[in-house]
Amino acid sequence: MKKLVIFLFLSFFVTGCSATYDIEIYNDTVKEEMNFLELDSSKWDSTVQYGLSYRDLLLASVDYPYPVFYDTVVDENDRIRLEGVEYYDSTLISDPYQLGQRLTYSDFTLHTFSSSSLAKKCYQYFQVVEEENEIKIATSLENLCFQEYPLLDEITIRLKTNHQVVNHNANQVNGYSYTWNIRRENQENSPISITLKKDEYVFNYENEFTKKMIYIAVITGIILIVGGVTYVFFQRKRNHVNEI
């Protein structure tokens, strides 16, 4: 038994794939999703490693149990899921335009997110710290994934949150989504840094307020309609009794 250090998708980085890493921090929970994709269909069935094609390696990778937490101790060659160990949900992405793998996990807390295997794989230092009324997420400078996987082209990191953001070093901001674009050319200086307010939230995140108001309006409307129909029914019944 030993720590599973090199477990991330060896097949994905032999043909020049791209990776997209999505994080959503909503209140005190964190969701994580990683997508590895090859868009060039001419490479899907070409032999790339061990006499196998990209598609063959991909299918083997999809079935492999990837532990969620970096400190998990398992047998590196053991494909059996162990009781009590959390694993990523793994699915195949396959259509005429792309072929790849998706890994998801939705049950992180702010505390346990610091031990994410996906995050710690690419950064020697990755930390989520709660200080007073702030949540600070920070990494070391260098993204290590490009060293271990020489043909990796790019990684896009996207973080969405309903928390107020104090500061960040994202390359792009779109509404409540913060994006970092990391390529081989800037791998040595690609830290992630963002600070959130712990108990202060943005207004109408993902149309929450609008959805709630619509829900309240619908429920109120149903109550008024039912009440009106009931009132008319009993009023007519009372009038009928009085006529008799």
C-alpha positions as semicolon CSV with decimal commas, in nm:
position;residue;x (nm);y (nm);z (nm)
1;M;0,000;0,000;0,000
2;K;0,130;0,349;-0,076
3;K;0,008;0,699;-0,146
4;L;-0,142;0,727;-0,489
5;V;0,069;1,015;-0,616
6;I;0,056;0,963;-0,993
7;F;-0,304;0,877;-1,059
8;L;-0,436;1,145;-1,290
9;F;-0,539;1,029;-1,633
10;L;-0,216;0,930;-1,802
11;S;-0,397;0,873;-2,128
12;F;-0,519;1,230;-2,155
13;F;-0,183;1,394;-2,186
14;V;-0,024;1,199;-2,467
15;T;-0,206;1,363;-2,758
16;G;-0,215;1,734;-2,677
17;C;-0,541;1,757;-2,486
18;S;-0,687;2,053;-2,304
19;A;-0,830;2,051;-1,952
20;T;-1,104;2,258;-1,794
21;Y;-1,129;2,271;-1,416
22;D;-1,456;2,413;-1,276
23;I;-1,511;2,503;-0,911
24;E;-1,833;2,633;-0,758
25;I;-1,829;2,769;-0,404
26;Y;-2,185;2,812;-0,281
27;N;-2,225;2,908;0,085
28;D;-2,017;2,646;0,270
29;T;-2,007;2,379;-0,002
30;V;-1,771;2,328;-0,293
31;K;-1,835;2,141;-0,619
32;E;-1,554;2,031;-0,846
33;E;-1,556;1,924;-1,210
34;M;-1,264;1,842;-1,439
35;N;-1,301;1,784;-1,811
36;F;-1,025;1,644;-2,031
37;L;-1,096;1,667;-2,402
38;E;-0,939;1,583;-2,734
39;L;-1,115;1,773;-3,013
40;D;-0,908;1,638;-3,302
41;S;-1,096;1,324;-3,410
42;S;-0,804;1,214;-3,630
43;K;-0,611;1,129;-3,311
44;W;-0,882;0,927;-3,138
45;D;-0,794;0,589;-3,288
46;S;-0,424;0,642;-3,352
47;T;-0,176;0,437;-3,151
48;V;-0,028;0,666;-2,887
49;Q;0,108;0,452;-2,602
50;Y;0,167;0,084;-2,516
51;G;0,031;-0,013;-2,857
52;L;-0,307;0,133;-2,762
53;S;-0,507;0,417;-2,912
54;Y;-0,624;0,727;-2,733
55;R;-0,976;0,580;-2,727
56;D;-0,850;0,255;-2,568
57;L;-0,657;0,441;-2,299
58;L;-0,952;0,669;-2,238
59;L;-1,194;0,381;-2,179
60;A;-0,950;0,228;-1,930
61;S;-0,910;0,563;-1,754
62;V;-1,286;0,618;-1,724
63;D;-1,321;0,292;-1,531
64;Y;-1,034;0,366;-1,294
65;P;-1,133;0,469;-0,937
66;Y;-0,978;0,811;-0,866
67;P;-0,971;0,907;-0,494
68;V;-1,107;1,251;-0,412
69;F;-0,862;1,331;-0,134
70;Y;-0,492;1,365;-0,199
71;D;-0,384;1,188;0,121
72;T;-0,582;0,873;0,040
73;V;-0,366;0,563;0,069
74;V;-0,449;0,288;-0,180
75;D;-0,269;0,035;-0,393
76;E;-0,158;0,215;-0,710
77;N;-0,256;-0,085;-0,923
78;D;-0,577;-0,164;-0,740
79;R;-0,887;-0,090;-0,948
80;I;-1,121;-0,202;-0,670
81;R;-1,308;0,069;-0,482
82;L;-1,230;0,049;-0,111
83;E;-1,496;0,088;0,154
84;G;-1,482;0,425;0,324
85;V;-1,283;0,592;0,042
86;E;-1,438;0,879;-0,154
87;Y;-1,396;0,860;-0,532
88;Y;-1,470;1,098;-0,816
89;D;-1,771;1,026;-1,035
90;S;-1,619;0,946;-1,374
91;T;-1,806;0,968;-1,704
92;L;-1,715;0,938;-2,069
93;I;-1,756;1,242;-2,295
94;S;-1,817;1,120;-2,647
95;D;-1,982;1,285;-2,945
96;P;-1,881;1,357;-3,306
97;Y;-1,681;1,663;-3,198
98;Q;-1,503;1,565;-2,876
99;L;-1,379;1,267;-2,683
100;G;-1,270;1,278;-2,322
101;Q;-1,348;1,224;-1,956
102;R;-1,532;1,417;-1,686
103;L;-1,464;1,387;-1,313
104;T;-1,699;1,540;-1,058
105;Y;-1,737;1,562;-0,682
106;S;-2,001;1,773;-0,506
107;D;-1,957;1,715;-0,133
108;F;-1,655;1,924;-0,036
109;T;-1,673;2,160;0,259
110;L;-1,445;2,462;0,266
111;H;-1,222;2,269;0,505
112;T;-1,198;1,944;0,306
113;F;-1,150;2,125;-0,027
114;S;-0,791;2,193;0,082
115;S;-0,723;1,821;0,028
116;S;-0,863;1,801;-0,327
117;S;-0,657;1,558;-0,536
118;L;-0,722;1,756;-0,853
119;A;-0,598;2,084;-0,707
120;K;-0,300;1,938;-0,524
121;K;-0,189;1,742;-0,828
122;C;-0,105;2,059;-1,019
123;Y;0,025;2,281;-0,739
124;Q;0,284;2,200;-0,476
125;Y;0,101;2,442;-0,247
126;F;-0,277;2,465;-0,245
127;Q;-0,462;2,603;0,054
128;V;-0,811;2,716;0,151
129;V;-0,796;2,925;0,468
130;E;-1,083;3,075;0,667
131;E;-0,975;3,387;0,857
132;E;-1,234;3,593;1,045
133;N;-1,484;3,688;0,775
134;E;-1,276;3,589;0,474
135;I;-1,203;3,276;0,272
136;K;-0,862;3,280;0,105
137;I;-0,768;3,040;-0,174
138;A;-0,405;3,042;-0,283
139;T;-0,154;2,827;-0,470
140;S;0,218;2,826;-0,535
141;L;0,356;2,993;-0,848
142;E;0,421;2,700;-1,080
143;N;0,163;2,471;-1,234
144;L;0,322;2,126;-1,220
145;C;0,088;1,946;-1,459
146;F;0,287;2,066;-1,759
147;Q;0,603;1,902;-1,623
148;E;0,446;1,561;-1,572
149;Y;0,250;1,568;-1,898
150;P;0,473;1,718;-2,171
151;L;0,201;1,736;-2,438
152;L;-0,060;1,911;-2,228
153;D;-0,156;2,228;-2,416
154;E;-0,361;2,433;-2,175
155;I;-0,564;2,436;-1,856
156;T;-0,862;2,664;-1,801
157;I;-0,964;2,716;-1,438
158;R;-1,308;2,864;-1,371
159;L;-1,438;2,951;-1,025
160;K;-1,801;3,053;-0,965
161;T;-1,926;3,171;-0,630
162;N;-2,220;3,341;-0,462
163;H;-1,981;3,502;-0,211
164;Q;-1,866;3,861;-0,244
165;V;-1,513;3,867;-0,388
166;V;-1,261;4,090;-0,212
167;N;-0,970;4,049;-0,454
168;H;-0,840;3,806;-0,717
169;N;-0,578;3,762;-0,988
170;A;-0,806;3,602;-1,250
171;N;-0,746;3,672;-1,618
172;Q;-1,114;3,721;-1,690
173;V;-1,433;3,796;-1,498
174;N;-1,780;3,728;-1,629
175;G;-2,054;3,796;-1,377
176;Y;-1,988;3,563;-1,085
177;S;-1,733;3,352;-1,275
178;Y;-1,354;3,404;-1,248
179;T;-1,127;3,247;-1,510
180;W;-0,754;3,169;-1,520
181;N;-0,600;3,067;-1,855
182;I;-0,281;2,868;-1,808
183;R;-0,063;2,763;-2,100
184;R;0,277;2,600;-2,127
185;E;0,437;2,940;-2,187
186;N;0,324;3,078;-1,849
187;Q;0,327;2,760;-1,640
188;E;0,610;2,882;-1,416
189;N;0,418;3,190;-1,311
190;S;0,054;3,089;-1,290
191;P;-0,062;3,117;-0,927
192;I;-0,428;3,118;-0,833
193;S;-0,534;3,371;-0,572
194;I;-0,883;3,479;-0,468
195;T;-1,034;3,608;-0,143
196;L;-1,405;3,583;-0,065
197;K;-1,625;3,729;0,205
198;K;-1,735;3,442;0,426
199;D;-2,081;3,572;0,520
200;E;-2,150;3,829;0,249
201;Y;-2,316;3,721;-0,074
202;V;-2,389;3,861;-0,419
203;F;-2,743;3,962;-0,509
204;N;-2,950;3,727;-0,723
205;Y;-2,673;3,471;-0,787
206;E;-2,782;3,244;-1,072
207;N;-3,118;3,427;-1,064
208;E;-3,186;3,292;-0,713
209;F;-3,388;3,595;-0,605
210;T;-3,590;3,599;-0,927
211;K;-3,658;3,226;-0,900
212;K;-3,770;3,264;-0,537
213;M;-4,003;3,551;-0,625
214;I;-4,153;3,353;-0,912
215;Y;-4,198;3,053;-0,680
216;I;-4,365;3,269;-0,415
217;A;-4,587;3,432;-0,678
218;V;-4,693;3,091;-0,815
219;I;-4,771;2,953;-0,467
220;T;-4,958;3,270;-0,375
221;G;-5,156;3,250;-0,699
222;I;-5,251;2,888;-0,635
223;I;-5,362;2,971;-0,281
224;L;-5,574;3,264;-0,404
225;I;-5,733;3,055;-0,680
226;V;-5,812;2,766;-0,444
227;G;-5,943;3,009;-0,184
228;G;-6,156;3,187;-0,443
229;V;-6,303;2,864;-0,579
230;T;-6,377;2,742;-0,225
231;Y;-6,541;3,071;-0,133
232;V;-6,761;3,068;-0,445
233;F;-6,858;2,703;-0,385
234;F;-6,969;2,760;-0,027
235;Q;-7,136;3,091;-0,111
236;R;-7,346;2,922;-0,379
237;K;-7,424;2,635;-0,143
238;R;-7,537;2,880;0,128
239;N;-7,756;3,068;-0,120
240;H;-7,909;2,739;-0,234
241;V;-7,991;2,645;0,128
242;N;-8,150;2,985;0,192
243;E;-8,364;2,950;-0,117
244;I;-8,501;2,622;0,016
